[in-house]
């Protein structure tokens, strides 16, 4: 009789150990899932920050490049005007001389 009671107690204890192990496994799995979700959220946040930073840098670089191109175009126009200015006066003088003749 006592042996049967000890067997039942051992079975009950074994069942409790199994239930605790299952509960622990579920808790560990849930914690792992939460950690993965947090890692994914952090990675998404970093990705968005990197995209925003890259866009801002590209915009700044584009504006700088546009400003440099405008300055270069203005410089080339000034050089062309200076170069042509003397030739225009000479050409106008030749036309006036030709018409006088």
C-alpha positions in Angstrom: 0.0 0.0 0.0 2.7 2.4 1.0 4.5 1.5 -2.3 1.5 2.4 -4.3 1.2 5.7 -2.5 4.8 6.5 -3.2 4.4 5.6 -6.9 1.4 7.9 -7.1 3.3 10.7 -5.4 6.2 10.1 -7.8 3.8 10.2 -10.7 2.2 13.4 -9.4 5.6 15.0 -8.8 6.8 13.9 -12.3 3.6 15.4 -13.8 4.3 18.7 -12.0 7.9 18.7 -13.2 6.7 18.2 -16.8 4.1 21.0 -16.4 6.7 23.3 -14.9 9.1 22.4 -17.8 6.4 23.1 -20.3 5.6 26.5 -18.7 9.3 27.4 -18.6 9.6 26.4 -22.2 6.7 28.6 -23.2 8.1 31.5 -21.1 11.5 31.1 -22.7 9.9 31.0 -26.2 7.8 34.0 -25.5 10.8 36.0 -24.2 12.7 35.0 -27.3 9.9 36.2 -29.5 9.7 39.5 -27.7 13.5 40.0 -28.1 13.3 39.2 -31.8 10.4 41.7 -32.2 12.4 44.3 -30.3 15.4 43.7 -32.5 13.3 43.9 -35.7 11.8 47.2 -34.5 15.2 48.6 -33.6 16.6 47.5 -37.0 13.6 49.2 -38.8 14.2 52.4 -36.8 17.9 52.4 -37.7 17.1 51.7 -41.3 14.7 54.6 -41.4 17.3 56.9 -39.8 19.9 55.8 -42.3 17.5 56.5 -45.2 16.6 59.9 -43.8 20.3 60.7 -43.4 21.1 59.5 -46.9 18.3 61.6 -48.3 19.4 64.7 -46.4 23.0 64.2 -47.5 22.0 63.7 -51.2 19.8 66.8 -51.1 22.6 68.9 -49.6 25.0 67.5 -52.2 22.6 68.2 -55.0 22.1 71.8 -53.9 25.8 72.3 -53.6 26.4 70.8 -57.1 23.6 73.0 -58.5 25.1 76.1 -57.0 28.5 75.2 -58.3 27.1 74.6 -61.8 25.3 78.0 -61.7 28.5 79.7 -60.7 30.4 78.0 -63.4 27.8 78.9 -66.0 27.8 82.5 -64.9 31.6 82.6 -65.1 31.6 81.1 -68.6 29.0 83.6 -69.7 31.1 86.5 -68.4 34.2 85.1 -70.2 32.2 84.7 -73.4 30.8 88.3 -73.2 34.3 89.7 -72.6 35.7 87.7 -75.5 32.9 88.7 -77.9 32.7 92.3 -76.7 35.8 93.4 -78.6 34.9 91.4 -81.7 31.4 92.9 -81.8 32.8 96.4 -81.7 35.2 95.6 -84.5 32.4 93.9 -86.5 30.1 96.8 -86.1 32.9 99.2 -87.2 33.5 97.1 -90.3 29.8 97.1 -91.1 29.6 100.9 -90.7 32.8 101.3 -92.9 31.3 99.0 -95.5 28.0 100.9 -95.6 29.9 104.2 -95.9 31.6 103.0 -99.1 
